[in-house]
Amino acid sequence: MQKELVQIPRTTLDFYKYEQDGITYYEFDATGCQPPEPMVNAINGLSMIQSDKERLVGIFFHEPAPLYDRIAEHFTHEATELENGDYRIVFKKI
């Protein structure tokens, strides 16, 4: 799978776009930054998700519970703890 670096307005982290099984993914890694940067980037990244054929994937150093509360009306999430203790969160538009 080939990941393409994309520019997303108002973000401070690198975002990558790729396609898998007919779904377009936008992915970023927030493990190297401090609050509020992970939440700000996630919220701006979520603005890219317009259909059920798109997902946002974020890698976080912990589960972003405040973010879950903030987006609950519009997005679902699935969290997976990685071997190194970080979390991979996949967001999907409701």
Contacts in CASP RR format, 6 or more apart in sequence:
PFRMAT RR
TARGET T0000
AUTHOR 0000-0000-0000
METHOD contacts of the structure
MODEL  1
MQKELVQIPRTTLDFYKYEQDGITYYEFDATGCQPPEPMVNAINGLSMIQ
SDKERLVGIFFHEPAPLYDRIAEHFTHEATELENGDYRIVFKKI
1 18 0 8 1.000
1 19 0 8 1.000
1 20 0 8 1.000
2 18 0 8 1.000
3 16 0 8 1.000
3 17 0 8 1.000
3 18 0 8 1.000
3 27 0 8 1.000
4 16 0 8 1.000
4 17 0 8 1.000
4 18 0 8 1.000
5 14 0 8 1.000
5 15 0 8 1.000
5 16 0 8 1.000
6 15 0 8 1.000
6 16 0 8 1.000
6 17 0 8 1.000
6 26 0 8 1.000
7 15 0 8 1.000
8 15 0 8 1.000
8 26 0 8 1.000
8 44 0 8 1.000
8 45 0 8 1.000
8 47 0 8 1.000
8 48 0 8 1.000
9 44 0 8 1.000
9 47 0 8 1.000
10 40 0 8 1.000
10 44 0 8 1.000
11 28 0 8 1.000
11 40 0 8 1.000
11 41 0 8 1.000
11 44 0 8 1.000
11 45 0 8 1.000
12 33 0 8 1.000
12 37 0 8 1.000
12 40 0 8 1.000
12 41 0 8 1.000
13 28 0 8 1.000
13 29 0 8 1.000
13 30 0 8 1.000
13 33 0 8 1.000
13 37 0 8 1.000
13 41 0 8 1.000
14 28 0 8 1.000
14 29 0 8 1.000
15 26 0 8 1.000
15 27 0 8 1.000
15 28 0 8 1.000
15 45 0 8 1.000
16 26 0 8 1.000
16 27 0 8 1.000
16 28 0 8 1.000
17 24 0 8 1.000
17 25 0 8 1.000
17 26 0 8 1.000
17 27 0 8 1.000
18 24 0 8 1.000
18 25 0 8 1.000
18 27 0 8 1.000
19 25 0 8 1.000
22 53 0 8 1.000
23 53 0 8 1.000
23 54 0 8 1.000
23 55 0 8 1.000
24 53 0 8 1.000
24 54 0 8 1.000
24 55 0 8 1.000
25 54 0 8 1.000
25 55 0 8 1.000
25 56 0 8 1.000
25 57 0 8 1.000
26 45 0 8 1.000
26 48 0 8 1.000
26 49 0 8 1.000
26 54 0 8 1.000
26 55 0 8 1.000
26 56 0 8 1.000
26 57 0 8 1.000
27 56 0 8 1.000
27 57 0 8 1.000
27 58 0 8 1.000
27 59 0 8 1.000
28 41 0 8 1.000
28 42 0 8 1.000
28 45 0 8 1.000
28 57 0 8 1.000
28 58 0 8 1.000
28 59 0 8 1.000
29 58 0 8 1.000
29 59 0 8 1.000
30 37 0 8 1.000
30 38 0 8 1.000
30 41 0 8 1.000
30 42 0 8 1.000
30 58 0 8 1.000
30 59 0 8 1.000
30 60 0 8 1.000
30 61 0 8 1.000
31 59 0 8 1.000
31 60 0 8 1.000
31 61 0 8 1.000
31 86 0 8 1.000
32 61 0 8 1.000
33 41 0 8 1.000
38 60 0 8 1.000
38 64 0 8 1.000
38 67 0 8 1.000
39 64 0 8 1.000
39 66 0 8 1.000
39 67 0 8 1.000
39 70 0 8 1.000
42 56 0 8 1.000
42 58 0 8 1.000
42 64 0 8 1.000
42 67 0 8 1.000
42 91 0 8 1.000
43 67 0 8 1.000
43 70 0 8 1.000
43 71 0 8 1.000
45 56 0 8 1.000
46 56 0 8 1.000
46 71 0 8 1.000
46 74 0 8 1.000
46 75 0 8 1.000
46 91 0 8 1.000
48 54 0 8 1.000
48 56 0 8 1.000
49 55 0 8 1.000
49 56 0 8 1.000
49 75 0 8 1.000
49 91 0 8 1.000
49 92 0 8 1.000
49 93 0 8 1.000
50 93 0 8 1.000
51 93 0 8 1.000
52 92 0 8 1.000
52 93 0 8 1.000
54 93 0 8 1.000
55 90 0 8 1.000
55 91 0 8 1.000
55 92 0 8 1.000
56 90 0 8 1.000
56 91 0 8 1.000
57 88 0 8 1.000
57 89 0 8 1.000
57 90 0 8 1.000
57 91 0 8 1.000
58 88 0 8 1.000
58 89 0 8 1.000
58 90 0 8 1.000
58 91 0 8 1.000
59 82 0 8 1.000
59 86 0 8 1.000
59 87 0 8 1.000
59 88 0 8 1.000
59 89 0 8 1.000
60 86 0 8 1.000
60 87 0 8 1.000
60 89 0 8 1.000
61 85 0 8 1.000
61 86 0 8 1.000
61 87 0 8 1.000
62 87 0 8 1.000
63 79 0 8 1.000
63 87 0 8 1.000
63 89 0 8 1.000
64 89 0 8 1.000
68 77 0 8 1.000
71 77 0 8 1.000
71 91 0 8 1.000
73 94 0 8 1.000
74 93 0 8 1.000
74 94 0 8 1.000
75 91 0 8 1.000
75 92 0 8 1.000
75 93 0 8 1.000
75 94 0 8 1.000
76 91 0 8 1.000
76 92 0 8 1.000
76 94 0 8 1.000
77 89 0 8 1.000
77 90 0 8 1.000
77 91 0 8 1.000
77 92 0 8 1.000
78 89 0 8 1.000
78 90 0 8 1.000
78 92 0 8 1.000
79 87 0 8 1.000
79 88 0 8 1.000
79 89 0 8 1.000
80 87 0 8 1.000
80 88 0 8 1.000
80 89 0 8 1.000
80 90 0 8 1.000
81 87 0 8 1.000
82 88 0 8 1.000
END
